[in-house]
């Protein structure tokens, strides 16, 4: 049996092989890390939050917190354009605003949502006043703002 121990060259060769193997795995299988990356940038998330806050602020009533005075006629292209201007969202971004109750859309404005682009979404729970024509939302609805 040899009494020779591990030399510096043996150590460097082992470390080099491990680093090459790890690098090869990362290079050959980059999709392994896809679940850890957010497909939506932070600025789009901020834009969706700003538009949702502006929609609540401009339609809020004094009767209660997050109680809105809107109707189906409120949600149109002019309303989306006004919210875009007030919240500072650039024209190249698309905005969709909808009121949803149990997965159903009660009122909506803006272009349809794309199936291939990542969407930044902001959801707020709101109530609608009794005198509105959106009667399903008098207890609670989700105000969903999507930006892409």
N, C-alpha and C positions, 0 to 999 in steps of 0.2 A: 504494500500500500504506500502511496506517495504522501509525503508530508507537505506537499505544496498547497498553499491556500489560494484564495481568489486574488488575482492580480488586478491592477487598475485597468488593464486592457480587457479582461473578462467583464468587469463591471461596466465599462463604457460600451462594450459590444451589447450587453444585455439591455442596458437603458436605451441605446439607439434602436434596437429591434422593437422594444415596447413602444417607443414614440412613433416609429414608422407604422407599426400596426394600428395604433390609435388614430393616427392621421389618416391612414387608408380607410378605416371604418367611417370616419367623419366625411371623407371625400366621396366615398362610394355610396353612402346611405344618408344624404342630407335630410331626407324626409322624416327621419327619426325625430328630429327636433322641431318639426312643423307645429305640433300641438302647443309648443311653448312660446310661439311668436304670435302676437296679435295682428290679424290681417288689416285692422283698421287703425289708422294713425290717431294719435292723441288729439290733434287739432280738429278732426272730424267729430270726435266724442265731445269736445268742448263746444263745437258749433251746435250739435244736437241739444246739448244742455242749455245753451243760450237761447235757442229758438223755443224750447219748451218753457223756459222761465218767462220769456217775453209773451208767449201765448197765454200763460196763466195771468201774468200781470196786466195785460191789456183787456182781458175779459173778466177779471175778478169782480165779484160783487162785495158789498159790505155785510152781507148776511152770514157769511161763514168762510172759514179758510178753505181755499181751493174749490170754491163754488163759482162756477162760470155762468155767464149770461150769453149763451151762444145758441144758434139754430143751424139747421142744415144749410141755410143760405150764407152763413158766416164763412163756411169753408169753401172758398173759391180761389181762383188764380190771383186775384187782387190781394186777398188776405195773405197768401203765401208770399207774394212780392213785398207787401208791407212788413211782414215779420222778418224777411230776409234783410231788408234795408235797416230795420231797427236793431237787429242783432249783429249786423256786420258780416254776414255770410257772403262770400264772393259769388258772382254770377255763374262761375263755372261749376259750382256745387248744386246738386239737385236736392230738393227738400220735399218730403211727403209727410203730411200731418193727418192723423186719423184719430177718431174716438172709437174705441173698441169695448164691447161688452161681451164677455164669455166667448171671445174669439171671433165674434161677428163685428163687422164694420158698421157703425151707426152713421158716421159722417166722415168724409175724407176730402183732402185737397192736395193738389200737386201731382206730378207724374207718377205712373205706376212703378213699383219697385222692380229693379232688375234681378234676374235670377243668378247672374254670374259675378256681380260686383259685391265686395264686402260692404255692409251697411253699418254706420254708426247709429245706435238707437238710444233714445232717452224715453223712459216711460214714467209718467206721473199719474197718480190716482186722483181723479177729480169728480165733482158732482156738478150736475147741470140744474139750473133753476126750474121751478115748477111750470113757469109760463113758456117754456121752450117746446118746440115741436119734436125734440129728441127725448121722448118720454121714458125710454129705457134707461137713461143715465141719471135719473133723479137721485138714486142712492149711491151709485159709484160706477165709474167708467175709467178706462185707461186712456190717457192722452199719450199717443205714441208719435214721436218725431223721429224720422229717419233721414239721414244725410249720407249722400254718396257722391 
